[in-house]
Amino acid sequence: MNYYIDTPQFRHHLQHPLMKRIVELKERNYTDKDNYEYAPIDFEDTMDSYDKVLEVVGEICAEIIEPNAEAVDQSGPTIHDGRVTYAEPTRRNLEALNKAELMGMGLHRKYGGLNFSMVPYMMSADMVSRADASFQNIWMLQDCGETIYEFAEEQQKNKYLPRIVKGETMSMDLTEPDAGSDLQAVMLKASYNETEGQWYLNGVKRFITNGDADIHLVLARSEEGTKDARGLSMFVYDKKQGGVTVRRIENKMGIKGAPTCELVFKNAKAELIGTRRMGLIRYVMSLMNGARLGIMAQSVGLSDAAYREAYNYAIERRQFG
Ligand SMILES: Cc1cc2nc3c(=O)[nH]c(=O)nc-3n(C[C@H](O)[C@H](O)[C@H](O)COP(=O)(O)OP(=O)(O)OC[C@H]3O[C@@H](n4cnc5c(N)ncnc54)[C@H](O)[C@@H]3O)c2cc1C
């Protein structure tokens, strides 16, 4: 089975006249062809590579992720000594996508990514969700890399983006016990040690999907004495540095394979992304644009799976002769 091939709507949408313009913008007049062997030379070549990669995604979804989904839902992730372990089949899913070099799908080739536009990227997210909506959460969080790509220093991009492409996972740490919809109330404290030239994070985050990820984007209050959005900055925390533990995993009704975590930051070393005070006003706003598309694709994929289940059952179940 193949989720891409059994859904002709994908190929239909890829033929939309706007695709030409979308690809042109993403490929910047195909200049990458001089520097990267696998970069497309023109529109047709790009569409051909979208088609081939989507077919690989469709196969992995149908043959590996979907057969694993029930076991993921039953066992789920576990927590031990402040660290999260994914359900074993979740790890196998990640391995399969990694092996097929499908991490960092939207990231620039300079960092090892495929430089795919949003359309095939979201089609992939849709298929992954149809196979296992919880795994889509984990996989889709790689999109936080876009915020690093857009706003971080070149040295930070070189440090983090190739790691995402190689399969390290991400999380976006925004919500706190007293700051959900009202993100300008975030209180997790970022303090700068002048002598060390180092930022430290202290506080609690709640409801963080994939909260034990390798690389975190963290919204924190860097300006002492402030109470609104203008005192918040964006940081990147690298799990290798230590300082963040997982206090608990939420017991949810669904998407159980994606750990929703409460995190405790204790003197966690972090790096500032971009400019101070722009954390919520600029960077989170941009981050959420990608996250919203991801949740949209998750909903469509999940609904598609539910529809197919119901349809097959209705066709198969005979009543009154
Ligand atoms: C499964 C799951 C995964 C999540 N993953 C992440 C993650 O990865 N990273 C992260 O940072 N956060 C994550 N969250 C947190 C999520 O972003 C918050 O739950 C969300 O922002 C809402 O905040 P809250 O739960 O505090 O609800 P509240 O803000 O307290 O809202 C409660 C209710 O009040 C309503 N409401 C709020 N403000 C207003 C208003 N001004 N006017 C009218 N109605 C209002 C809301 O619509 C809602 O119905 C996750 C949550 C869940 C459930």
The ligand as a Tripos MOL2 file, in Angstrom:
@<TRIPOS>MOLECULE
LIG
   53    58     1     0     0
SMALL
NO_CHARGES

@<TRIPOS>ATOM
      1 C1         -2.1100   18.1610   23.4010 C.3       1 LIG1
      2 C2         -1.5190   19.5180   23.6320 C.ar      1 LIG1
      3 C3         -0.2630   19.8100   23.1360 C.ar      1 LIG1
      4 C4          0.3040   21.0620   23.3620 C.ar      1 LIG1
      5 N1          1.5620   21.3160   22.8870 N.ar      1 LIG1
      6 C5          2.1480   22.4990   23.1730 C.ar      1 LIG1
      7 C6          3.4940   22.7640   22.7670 C.ar      1 LIG1
      8 O1          4.1320   21.9510   22.1020 O.2       1 LIG1
      9 N2          4.0560   23.9360   23.1350 N.ar      1 LIG1
     10 C7          3.3810   24.8630   23.8570 C.ar      1 LIG1
     11 O2          3.9640   25.8850   24.1630 O.2       1 LIG1
     12 N3          2.1090   24.6550   24.2400 N.ar      1 LIG1
     13 C8          1.4770   23.5020   23.9220 C.ar      1 LIG1
     14 N4          0.1940   23.2660   24.3230 N.ar      1 LIG1
     15 C9         -0.4910   24.2700   25.0930 C.3       1 LIG1
     16 C10        -1.5120   25.0490   24.2850 C.3       1 LIG1
     17 O3         -0.8650   25.9080   23.4110 O.3       1 LIG1
     18 C11        -2.3920   25.7680   25.3040 C.3       1 LIG1
     19 O4         -3.1820   24.7850   25.9300 O.3       1 LIG1
     20 C12        -3.2290   26.8260   24.6510 C.3       1 LIG1
     21 O5         -2.4330   27.9190   24.3120 O.3       1 LIG1
     22 C13        -4.3680   27.2860   25.5620 C.3       1 LIG1
     23 O6         -3.8780   27.6920   26.7840 O.3       1 LIG1
     24 P1         -4.5120   27.1600   28.1510 P.3       1 LIG1
     25 O7         -4.5280   25.6750   28.1030 O.co2     1 LIG1
     26 O8         -3.8230   27.8280   29.2840 O.co2     1 LIG1
     27 O9         -6.0250   27.6230   28.0990 O.3       1 LIG1
     28 P2         -6.6030   29.0600   28.4460 P.3       1 LIG1
     29 O10        -5.7790   30.1170   27.7840 O.co2     1 LIG1
     30 O11        -6.7680   29.1680   29.9290 O.co2     1 LIG1
     31 O12        -8.0040   28.9760   27.7490 O.3       1 LIG1
     32 C14        -9.0960   28.2430   28.3320 C.3       1 LIG1
     33 C15       -10.3450   28.5670   27.5440 C.3       1 LIG1
     34 O13       -10.6170   29.9760   27.6030 O.3       1 LIG1
     35 C16       -10.7230   30.5290   26.2970 C.3       1 LIG1
     36 N5        -10.1280   31.8700   26.2870 N.ar      1 LIG1
     37 C17        -8.8560   32.1970   26.6180 C.ar      1 LIG1
     38 N6         -8.6710   33.5160   26.5030 N.ar      1 LIG1
     39 C18        -9.8460   34.0300   26.0810 C.ar      1 LIG1
     40 C19       -10.2840   35.3580   25.7780 C.ar      1 LIG1
     41 N7         -9.4740   36.4020   25.8860 N.pl3     1 LIG1
     42 N8        -11.5540   35.5020   25.3700 N.ar      1 LIG1
     43 C20       -12.3980   34.4440   25.2670 C.ar      1 LIG1
     44 N9        -12.0320   33.1770   25.5490 N.ar      1 LIG1
     45 C21       -10.7810   32.9800   25.9470 C.ar      1 LIG1
     46 C22        -9.9500   29.5840   25.3910 C.3       1 LIG1
     47 O14       -10.4310   29.6070   24.0620 O.3       1 LIG1
     48 C23       -10.2220   28.2360   26.0500 C.3       1 LIG1
     49 O15       -11.4280   27.6900   25.6170 O.3       1 LIG1
     50 C24        -0.4120   22.0430   24.0900 C.ar      1 LIG1
     51 C25        -1.6920   21.7490   24.5660 C.ar      1 LIG1
     52 C26        -2.2430   20.5170   24.3520 C.ar      1 LIG1
     53 C27        -3.6310   20.2360   24.8870 C.3       1 LIG1
@<TRIPOS>BOND
     1     1     2 1
     2     2     3 ar
     3     2    52 ar
     4     3     4 ar
     5     4     5 ar
     6     4    50 ar
     7     5     6 ar
     8     6     7 ar
     9     6    13 1
    10     7     8 2
    11     7     9 ar
    12     9    10 ar
    13    10    11 2
    14    10    12 ar
    15    12    13 ar
    16    13    14 ar
    17    14    15 1
    18    14    50 ar
    19    15    16 1
    20    16    17 1
    21    16    18 1
    22    18    19 1
    23    18    20 1
    24    20    21 1
    25    20    22 1
    26    22    23 1
    27    23    24 1
    28    24    25 2
    29    24    26 1
    30    24    27 1
    31    27    28 1
    32    28    29 2
    33    28    30 1
    34    28    31 1
    35    31    32 1
    36    32    33 1
    37    33    34 1
    38    33    48 1
    39    34    35 1
    40    35    36 1
    41    35    46 1
    42    36    37 ar
    43    36    45 ar
    44    37    38 ar
    45    38    39 ar
    46    39    40 ar
    47    39    45 ar
    48    40    41 1
    49    40    42 ar
    50    42    43 ar
    51    43    44 ar
    52    44    45 ar
    53    46    47 1
    54    46    48 1
    55    48    49 1
    56    50    51 ar
    57    51    52 ar
    58    52    53 1
@<TRIPOS>SUBSTRUCTURE
     1 LIG1         1 GROUP 0 **** ****
